[in-house]
Structures are given as structure tokens and as C-alpha cells.
Amino acid sequence: MTAEGFLEGRRLQMARGVLLQCIMGGYPPARFYGSDDGDLALTADPRQIHRLPWSETPRALAICDADELSGESSRLSTRGQLKQVIARYAALGLAPVVATELEFFVFAPNDDPGQPFRPPVGRDGRREDGYSAFSISSNNGLRPFFKEVYECMAALGLPRDTFMHEMGVSQFEINLLHGDPLLLADQTFLFKHLLKEVALKHGLIVVCMAKPLAHTPGSSMHIHQSLVEIGSGRNVFSDESGQPTALFHHFIGGLQAGMADFTALFAPNVNSYQRLCHPYASPNNACWSHDNRAAGLRIPASSPVARRVENRLPGADANPYLAIAASLAAGLHGIENELAPTAAIQGEFEVPDNLSLPCTLHAALERLKRSQLARELFGSEFIEGYIASKTMELTSFFDEITPWERRVLAAQA
């Protein structure tokens, strides 16, 4: 809308069905978002109105809540779902603290989706070939791109912790500073948008697929979570002697109880499961461990004041609002019901059947469909609408025959 209209407080409205639009552009049947497909009001968060520093024509972006015209938050809004989870913690005198680690790939433009992604041409005239993990070399020629990324982050108020070249070919990771879950979800969303826009200016593309390249590590969005007491700021995962508390173990127990039901929320696309089928460092399980990257729930080595739980299941393709909401909601379920976790695992281990997770989008959606816990925490309207939208995407995927099928199966008797 125009800047004048926005500053005058003009209300912006949008059809409810847009919140269930699938990634190909279509919509599930209207019964999933109200047969009339009435309007929602988009209410700008005054803390999240930003001039876009990369835009040549002056533009601004406002992150909005999707509210029913009667005033309450729409149950179809993932940002609204996260706010409700945070409010439930506040009613217990607790505030979650969250940090996200986001991995992504920087590629040369790809105008033919039938061809694999390729890294940009480096300063030596060659393309990176998997030898640059944790490198500080500028040979990849991306310094101008990252310089503008840093400048734009500063302009948008996005504080960064560490930035590094990851294990994959032309793959990178940023760690955002820990803080309020809603703020971190907003920052993660803004950062992904920023990356893609700045990349286009530099003749590049940024890809946040969970697994864009074969034989290469995928991209995650690990979520670090702790809880503090409102008022004192004390980390309630540690007691006065520095030992883990019952609340800490209940939080883990809740995550273990919810991970399988919520896998489709953490891994929302067909491609998400390409990342999870190679389990090391992309663990498709609900085991927990102290500093073991093969566990879906890792307790990083830290001081007692920084004790936290890292959920390693979500990929870079996950909706940050929904993934954080699902992870925190599962932990809260464990606290409210005093759930006990299994024993921690260490070293190499076999995943017990009761801690394994769905390994395809179809299986994950079937599990979510049967989940009473998901309906209790997020409401039937949201869960049924989400499943309907994702089922459309899965059906679209099955409408195509992949190159692997033509290459391998055509010659079979």
C-alpha cells in the first residue's frame, strides 16, 4: 500500500484463504478457511516496520499479525500461534529464550530447474568443489555480497553472532543472537528475505531448500531453547548448584512426546526428507544427548546459566514461526504434564522404534492427521487446513516423474 495510506492508519484486509495458499499458488477447498472466505485484518507490529536498504526505489516492509475482523488473532496465522504459546508460558511466570541457526546455499543463477544448482565462479575462474568448509578465503568472490548482507542486517536491526562457511559446497551458516521467540522468528524471516533480495542484486541466488544438492549436507534451522523466570531472568533449567532441574527434564520429555506428531511442522516439504535420510548431523529421531549431533535433541556443552535444548530436526525450509511454536508447545506440554524423558544416549546408538520419526512427507502428514496433541495445542482449524494445503503440494509432486525414475526404471523388465 502507499506510505500515505499506511501512515493514515488505513486498514489493510486480506482473504482468510491466503493463509492456506500452497507453494504452487493454489488453495484447498474453502471449507478449510470458512466457506465465505471472509477477510482478515493485517495489523502491523510497530516494532517491525523497516525501510528496505537494498531497494533502489524507497520501500518499506511491515510484519503484520493476521487478525479476525472481530479483533482476535486468526487461528490460521503461524505468528499468532507462536504468540499464544508464549502467552501460555507467561501465565506460568516463564519466558522462553530462543536462538536460531540458519544454513543456506549461495548459487549461480539457475534458469533450468532440470539442471543441478552450481556454485558461483570464484576469483580463480573455478567453481567451488567442496573443499572450503570453515574457510576464511575470499576466493569464492562473495565478499561484496556478504558486505552488503552485513550492512543490510545492521540497517534492519538484525544482530548477528557468528557467520561461517558450512560443510556443503557454497553453503553458509548464520547464528542469530538469542532472545524473545517472536523477535527471533521475525528476525529469521527478515534475514531469509534479505538474503534472497541482496543475492539478486549481485547476480546470485540464495537457496533455503533443506537439500538442494545431492551428496552434500543439507541446510538446517536448529532451534536453541531455554526458559527464564519472569522478573529474575533466572534460567530455570539449572538449580542453584548448577544441576539440571526437573523442569529441564520435563521440557525434554514433552519434546520427545511431540516430535513425531509435529514432524510435518518442522519438515514441511517433500525435499525436507532428503536432508533427513542421511541421519548424521540431520537426525530424524527424538533421542536426546549431551553434545551428540546424532541426536534430534542435543544439549550443547555450556555453563549452567546457558543450559538449553537444541532441536536439530527443523530444516532451513521450515516456517520459523511455526517451527518455534511447535517446539516450545511440545516442551510446555511436557512441563504441564510432568513428562519424564528417556535416558540420554551417548556415542553411536540405534534409534528405538518409539523415538523414530516419519521419514516421508506422506507419513508425517498421516501422523499429524491422527495427532490429538496437535489439535489440543494448535486447534483443529489450523491442523486440518495445514494438512489440506500440504496434501495439495504432495499430490503435485507425485504428478511429475523424476529424472531418476526415467534413468533407472525405464529399462527394467
N, C-alpha and C positions, 0 to 999 in steps of 0.2 A: 504494500500500500504506500501511498505518498507519505513523506515525512510530515506534511501539514496535517493529514488525516490522523496519523499516529499521535502527534503532539496534542491534537484536539480531543483525544480520548475516544475516537470513533471505534465502535465495537466491530471486531472482525469475526465473522462466523464461517463455519465450515461444516459440511455434511458429516454426520457421525460415521458413515461408512468408510470415509477416508482413513480412519484409524485401523481398518482391517484390510486396506488395499494390499494385495500381494505384490511380490517384487517384479512380476511381469506386467503389472498395471491393472489387472482385473480385480473383481470383488466377489466374495462369496455371496450366497443368497441373502436377500435383505432381512430375513428373519433373524440373522445373527447380529444385526445392529439396529433393529427396530424397523418394522415394515414400512413406516413412513419415511425413513432415512432423514429424520429431522436434523436441525442444526445444533452444533456445539459452539460455544464462545471461546475464542482463543484469548487468554488473559496473559499479557506479557509479564514476566518476572522482572521487576525493576532492577535487580542485581545482575541481570543477564541481557543487557542491551549493549551491543557492540558495534562501533564503526569497523568496517572490514578493511584492514590496511592493505590487502592485496588488490582491492578493486580499483581500477583506474577511474571509473565513474563513481562518485561518492555514494556508498550504500551502507546500510546498517542491517544487522540481524538481531532479532529479539527471540529468545527462547520463551515459549508460551506454555501455560497449562491449558489443557482441553477440559472445559467445564460445561456441565449441562446448563441450559438456559435458566434453570431454577436455582443455580448457584453452586451445587455440589460438584465435586470432581467426577469426571466421567470414569466409569469402571473400565472402559476400553483404553484409557490412557496409561502407558507404561510409566510415565513420570508421576502421574497420580498414584499408581500402585506403590511406587517407591516412597512417596510422601506418607502414605498410610502405614507402611511398615515402620518408618522412622517414628511416627506418632505412637505406635504401639509400644516401642521401646521407651519413649519418653514417659508414657504412663507408668512404667516400672522404675522411673528415675534413672534410666540408662540412655546413653547416646552412642550409637555406633561410630567408629572411625574406620575409614576405608582408604585404600590406595589401589590404583590400577597400574599394571604393567602392560603396555600395548606394543605388539610387534607388527611390522608391516614390511612390504617389499616396495622397492623403487625400480621401475622398469622403463625401458624404451617404449614409445607408443606401439600399440598392438591393434592394427586395423583389421586383422583377420583372426577371429576367435577360433578358427580351426588350427591355428599355429600356436605353439607354446610361447609363453612370455619370455622375453630376453632382457638381461640387464643392459643398462646404457653402455655406450662405447666410452672407455676410460681415456685418460690423458695420454696413455701409451698407444692408443688406437685399437686396443683389445677390449673384449668384454670380460668382466669378472667371471671366474670359473671355480668358485668355491674355496678359495684359499685365504679369504680376508676376515675370518671370524675374529672379532675383538680387535681388528686392525685400527690403527690411527693414521694410516696412509691416506693421502689425498689423491691417489692415482685414479680412483673411480670418477673423478671430475664432478662430484656432487657438492663440493664446498659452497659454491654460490647458492645452490638450492637450500642447503641447511642453514646458511647465513640468513636467508630471508625467512625460513621457518622460525628460527630463534627470534628474529625481530618481530614477526607477527605474533608469536606467543607472548612476548613482552607487552605488545600493544593490546592484546586481549586479556591480559592479567592471568596468563597461564604459567604458574611457576613450575619449573622442571627440576627433577632431581638428577638422574643420570641418563645419558644418551649413549648408545653403543651400537657397533656393528654386530649383528647376531650371527648364528651358525649358518643360516641359509645364504644362498647366492643373492647379493644385493638386498639382504634383509637387515632391518634395523629395529631397535627397541628403545622406547622411552619409558621411564618410571616417573609418574606424576606424584607430587607430594601428598602425603596422607592428610585427610580432613573429613569434613561432613560428607556423608554419602551422596546427597543430592548435588552438592557442589562438584564432587568428583565425577559424577555421571555427566553433569553439564560440561565439565572440562574435557572429559574423554570424547564426548560428542563433538565439541568445538574443535578439538585437536584433529580428529579424523577429517572433519570438513576442511579445516585449514590446510592439512597435508595435501589433499586432492586438488584444491584450488591453486596453491603455490606450485605444485608439480606441473600443472598445465601451463603456467606462465613460463616455466623453464623447459618446455618441450619434453616432459616426462609424465609418467602416470604412477600413482601410488595405488597399490592393491592391498586391501584388507581382507581378502579371502582367507579362510582358515588354511587352505592347502593349495596355493596357486601353481606350484611346481612339483613334478614327480621326483622321487629320490632326493628330496630336500626337506629339511624340517619345516613344519607348518608354523603358523602365527597364532599366538595365544593372546588372551587378555586375562592374565592372572589377577585375582581379587584378594587383597590382603585385608583382613578384618580383625578389629578388636572392639572392646566395649569399655566405655569410661562412665564413671558415676557423675551424673549431672551435678554441678556445683563444685565438687572437689577436683574433678578431672582425673581421678584415680583409675588406673587400669584394673578392672575387676576380674581379669583373667589371672592375676597374681595376688597372693595374700601378702601380709606384712613381712613374712620371712622370705618372700620371693618365690614361693612354690605355687604351682598351678592350683586354681580353685575348683570347687565343684561346678561353678558356673561355666568355667572354661570347658570342662568335660561335657557338660550338658549341651553346650553350643556345638561341640563336635558331634555329639550323639544326634542332634537334630539335623545337622548336615548329612550325616550318614543315612538317616531315615528318609531324607527328601531328595537326595541326589539322583536316584534312578527315576523317580516320578518327574523331576524337573529337568532331565537331560535335554528335552526338546527346547527348553527355555535358554539353556546355556549353549546348546549346539543347534542353531535354528535352521541350518541349510543342509542340503544333500552333501555339499562339499565339506561340511564340518566334520563328517565322519571319516573322510580321507585322512585328516590330521590325526584322528583318534585311533586309527587302525594300526599305527606304529606306536606302541604304548610308551616307550621310554621318553620322558620329558613331556609327553602329551597323554597323561594317564587317564584311561577310561575305566576308573574304578572309584569306589568310595572308601578305600582304605585310608588310614591316617598314620603319619610317621613324623618323627623328629628329623627334619632336614634330609628327607629322602625324596628325590624328584620323581621317583616312580609311583609315588602315592598321589591319589587325587586330592588329598587334604594334607598339606605339608605344614609343619610347624618350623619356621625358619629359626636358625640359631640367632638368639638375641638376648638382651638383658631382660629381667622380669618386667620392667616398666614398658618394654616394647613387645611383650608376648602377644602373638597374633596367630590367626589361622589363615593360611593361603589356600584358596580354592583354585586349583590348576585346571579345572575342566573347561571353562569358557574359552572360546576362540576369539580372534580379532574381529570376526564377523558377528559377534553377539551384540544385541542391543544393550548398551551399558546400563540403562535404567532398569530394564527387566532382569538382566543377569545379577546386578547388585541386589535388587529387590528380592529375587528368588533365593539368593544365598543367605541374606540376612533373615528372611522369613523362615527358612529352614532352621537356622540357628536359634531363632526365637521360639520356634515350636519345641526344640529340644529343651530350652530353659523352662518354658511354661509347663512342660510335662516331665521334667527332670529325667530326661533320657540318658542312659549310660552308653558311652561309645564302646566299640570292641577294643581289644588290646591293640596297642600301637604295633606296627610292623617295622622291621629294620632289615637292611641288606636285600638280597634277592628274595622274592616271595612269589607264591602262587595266589592269585586273587580268589577268595572264596566265592561260591556261587551267589551268596546273599549280598555280596559287595560289588558284584559286576554290574555294569550299566549297559543300556541299549547301545548297539553298535551300528544302527542304521537310523535314518530319519523316520522310516516307517515304524520301526519297533519303538522308537522314542515317543512318537505320537500316539501309538496304541497304549503305551504305558501311561502317558499323560491323560488319555481319554478315560482310563479306569481309575484315576487317582482321586480319591475323596479328599486327600490332604490338599491337593492343588485347588480344588473347588472351595474348601474352607478358607484358604489363605488368600486367594485371588478372586473368588466369585465365579459362579458358573458362566455368567455372561462373557467374561474375559476368556476363560479357558475354552469354551465352545467356539467363540469367534476366532481365537488364535489357531485352534486345530483346523477349523474350516479354511482359513487362509493358507496355512502351511500345507494342507492336503491338496489345495489347488496347485501349489508350487511343485509338490512331489509328482502329481499327475502330469504336469507339463514336462518335468524331467523324463518321465517314462514314455512320453510321446516322441522322444528322439532316440536314435540308435547311435551309440558312441563309436569312434574310430577303433577302439579295442575290439568291440564285437564284430565289426566288419573284417578286421585284420586276422583275428584268431578263430572265429567261429564259422566264417563263410566256407572254409574248406573242409569242415567236419562232415562226416558221413551222416 
